Amino acid sequence: MRLYVDSNYVSPYALTAYVSLVEKGLAFEVEPLDLARRANEDAPYARASLTHRVPTLIDDGFALSESSAIAEYLDEAFPRGTRLYPGGPRERARARQVQAWVRSDLMPIREERPTVVVFCGTKRPPLSSAAQAAADKLTTAALAWLDGPREHLCGDWSIADVDLAMMLQRLVAHGDPVPAPLAEYAHRQWRRPSVQRWIAQTRPPGIDY
């Protein structure tokens, strides 16, 4: 298997796909692409990944992009290893809801707290009113989902915990106010060995955007 990721190792979606492969215990190679020079549009890659996006997984000639699709494929095709999605239909639906939500909403947070604040320690100005409103929406929802002494979003760990923790880490890592239970949840997910393997990737110096 081969997983194509961004060469800066800061994509939250590449993180999800990478962690999914590690949790499944699968052997794979990582192929970084320099998105700044539009390597994802080079002919060899464009033929494999018709959407020209990263991450893309290549498994025995089968090419698949979009991190949530990759995670679902791995969970179904390789049932051994850590289960990536909950077994119950409601819990599984909740995990997929959270993944879809953090990818499609909360744009002010994603714009004002890009992932370089998490992986590279970059600092940004205080949150705008729009970003603060998005942060309030995020924390309100996350507190409701994690109500009580729940260590994970859906009871047992799932890949959706990585996605939710990633969004929270945009605030936590930057030092923005976050309720203590959510900060601890985000830190707990970040200490997971599969996530730590991604964090330990070597990143080029001076990344900032």
Steps between C-alpha positions, in 0.01 A plus 500: 500500500606856437359811662555836333508793743605864498877545530457737798313234698242751624186382321234394752358265239835333438523459878169311504601267217845439649361421845244266345773296331712487815205397717423218257856374527547510123832534321511811282732755347457874532551708188515876571388743230611863479165673463665841479646403164171327404652154493150363546426612144799325344390243245608182684314598815201643316453167324490320834299757692238633262399768751864616534456510877691375802486278680465224244543134580619251240420139588587243235409737218189635673528876551286676758504858624306682777611403848163388634452275196847357558422429866169332414666290229774383735250411770294289261781346297726421797286403799801400707680762703338789678143568400482848351123547525260392775299180457160644589308685228432809710856529629634441148267766363615743770864439412431568134296809588789647698746425220277667243432799725860590579581477128212717379435754777697716746683670215605806707693271734667322211595834342628671816651192661654302212668174586844660511401632844467137610795336329744789471416729793409795278315786671209703368309809619209460743188338362261723311139518614405254225769254605406535865139423412618190313715402798200535731294280269779242490546484876126490570452205266810318620403538866157354425643204308757429770258551788604317814823301552527395136856469377392469139228635277310175446592295805799316356763685299417570136669690221248781554680573828806599296293734285329666796825526696670653196243777489529561873880499482487799267383693806674307777845502341474872432403578858146613430253442786347152487301329778730279705321171421538566127866599533567175686305304238705658221826429683393140565434441132831664414687259728372199306805321347362506146449877521843548654654325199350768275608780732856363493529544121777739393359827370685761295606804703314828473159363395244779532179578318 
